[in-house]
Amino acid sequence: MKFRASGVIPAALMPFTQDMELDLTTFRSHLRDLASVKGVTGICVNGHASEVMSCTEQEQARILTVALEEVGNALPVIGGVYSESSIVAAQHAKQWQQLGANALLVVPPAAFGKGAQLRPEMVMEHYQRIADACDLPLIIFQYAGAQMMAIQTLTNLADTIPSIKAIKDYCGDPVAHEETVRQLQNSHRKVNVLTAHSSWLLQSLALGCEGILSGAGSTVAALQAELFEAMKDSDLPRAREINERLDIPNKAFYHAPMADQHNRMKEAQVLMGRFPHAVVRPPLMKLSTAEIDGIRAALAKAVMLNH
Ligand SMILES: N[C@@H](CC=O)C(=O)O
């Protein structure tokens, strides 16, 4: 299945059983749900939304294999490559290719947050090792805050590593985001920008981003796809209307502490009748009843509850 770095690519959640094991039955039905949404062009697993940091290497391999079995005939599957070690990340890249992944999302190691701006060679080495270990299209993951890479580092990556085809941009800064679109997507070496700015998608898509790769897609992929379509058609009134609808669940998912963003989406899946439980692995903690009630109210207001 050929990966095209465009359109709406949800990052799947990873359901766990009550004893915190992978719940692969629910995962399979989650993947089928996502694949059935009109406008979805791929599915990403083993990203932050899948709680990749708390899954073992064997579990990550299993998650990718199950995703490929379940939806790999219909859509490209993008596997997140995450390790604190560039050497291990490169081993994963090789293994994920052998398992059949169609592209890789390079999840930034925590070390980037302690010096990627001052020592961009860390970033270059991490990506180069991954690129050398496989032949798959790579997606840069630009993260907000301390992990954020300088625009010069992004253009150096694009110029040095031909297999880089896209960037998932979650820089959180509209000025930096616009510059990323300008310098990567609208330059001679075209690297598509897939926005992850789920809470300001309309503004982001107005810059011309070629797609959306977002954890919120796990839960609001249909609305994201409608918004994407409206923006492609330059139908601003329609886009504004969809944006208003998206704003309600987005406000319930994206607020401090941001560590809980996907935790909240899991609770939403339970409230929508899709997941049996919203179990997260520590250090993430179960949300309070008051917060779950707030998510329920938001979903009801957005007409996302069937009951
Ligand atoms: N909020 C973004 C970035 C997360 O890591 C997303 O979920 O895609």
Ligand as a Chemical Component Dictionary entry (heavy atoms), coordinates in Angstrom:
data_LIG
# 
_chem_comp.id                   LIG 
_chem_comp.type                 NON-POLYMER 
_chem_comp.pdbx_formal_charge   0 
_chem_comp.three_letter_code    LIG 
# 
loop_
_chem_comp_atom.comp_id 
_chem_comp_atom.atom_id 
_chem_comp_atom.alt_atom_id 
_chem_comp_atom.type_symbol 
_chem_comp_atom.charge 
_chem_comp_atom.model_Cartn_x 
_chem_comp_atom.model_Cartn_y 
_chem_comp_atom.model_Cartn_z 
_chem_comp_atom.pdbx_ordinal 
LIG N1 N1 N 0 -1.821 16.540 20.024 1 
LIG C1 C1 C 0 -1.053 15.970 18.996 2 
LIG C2 C2 C 0 0.368  15.742 19.327 3 
LIG C3 C3 C 0 0.580  14.659 20.278 4 
LIG O1 O1 O 0 1.525  14.087 20.502 5 
LIG C4 C4 C 0 -1.663 14.676 18.549 6 
LIG O2 O2 O 0 -2.293 14.015 19.356 7 
LIG O3 O3 O 0 -1.496 14.368 17.412 8 
# 
loop_
_chem_comp_bond.comp_id 
_chem_comp_bond.atom_id_1 
_chem_comp_bond.atom_id_2 
_chem_comp_bond.value_order 
_chem_comp_bond.pdbx_ordinal 
LIG N1 C1 SING 1 
LIG C1 C2 SING 2 
LIG C1 C4 SING 3 
LIG C2 C3 SING 4 
LIG C3 O1 DOUB 5 
LIG C4 O2 DOUB 6 
LIG C4 O3 SING 7 
# 
